[in-house]
Amino acid sequence: MKKVLFVALSLMVAAAFAAPNKVKSKLGDIDLTKEKGGGSVVCTAGFNDELTIVKDGDTEVLVKGNCGQGWVAKSKVEYVG
């Protein structure tokens, strides 16, 4: 029983320190592009849309939202809890 409680507590602590995987726009609607660094616009995510991070790049993130999936600059988004 103690081992089970220890494992459960360990998982809760690890989850608390895990990087957030949801972002949203800082200011207004944002365009998601097909290629990293720009290119054709796949879709436009609304200001209040929460986007799930699929892949983290150096200065951009690949995100998936209601409108589709594409790349966006990290400077244009903020992490949500």
C-alpha positions in Angstrom: 0.0 0.0 0.0 2.8 2.4 0.8 4.4 1.7 -2.6 1.1 2.6 -4.4 0.8 5.9 -2.5 4.4 6.7 -3.2 3.9 6.1 -6.9 0.7 8.2 -7.0 2.4 11.0 -5.1 5.4 10.9 -7.5 3.1 11.1 -10.5 1.3 14.1 -9.1 4.5 15.9 -8.4 5.8 15.2 -11.9 2.6 16.4 -13.5 2.8 19.7 -11.5 6.3 20.4 -12.9 5.5 19.3 -16.5 5.5 22.0 -19.1 2.1 23.3 -20.1 0.9 22.1 -23.5 -1.8 24.7 -24.2 -1.3 28.1 -25.6 -3.5 31.0 -26.8 -2.9 34.2 -28.6 -1.5 37.2 -26.8 -3.1 39.8 -29.0 -5.9 39.2 -31.4 -6.3 36.4 -34.0 -3.2 34.6 -35.2 -2.4 32.9 -38.5 -1.2 29.3 -38.4 1.2 28.6 -41.3 2.0 25.3 -43.1 5.8 25.7 -42.9 8.0 26.7 -40.0 9.1 30.3 -40.5 6.1 31.3 -42.6 4.5 30.3 -45.8 0.9 29.7 -46.7 -1.7 30.2 -44.0 -3.5 27.0 -43.0 -6.1 28.8 -40.8 -6.6 31.7 -38.5 -7.1 30.9 -34.8 -9.3 33.3 -32.8 -8.1 35.3 -29.8 -9.9 33.0 -27.3 -9.0 29.7 -29.0 -6.9 27.3 -26.9 -4.3 25.6 -29.0 -2.5 22.3 -28.2 1.2 22.2 -28.7 2.2 19.3 -31.0 5.9 20.1 -31.5 8.1 22.7 -29.9 10.7 24.4 -32.1 13.3 27.0 -31.4 11.3 30.2 -32.0 8.0 28.6 -33.1 5.5 26.0 -32.0 3.4 23.6 -34.1 -0.1 23.8 -32.7 -3.4 22.2 -33.3 -6.7 24.0 -32.8 -10.3 23.9 -33.9 -9.4 25.4 -37.3 -6.5 23.1 -38.1 -2.8 22.6 -37.4 0.1 24.9 -38.2 3.2 26.8 -37.0 3.1 30.1 -35.1 5.8 32.2 -33.5 6.2 31.8 -29.8 6.2 35.5 -29.4 2.6 35.6 -30.5 1.3 33.1 -27.9 1.2 32.6 -24.2 0.9 29.4 -22.1 -2.4 28.8 -20.3 -2.9 26.7 -17.2 
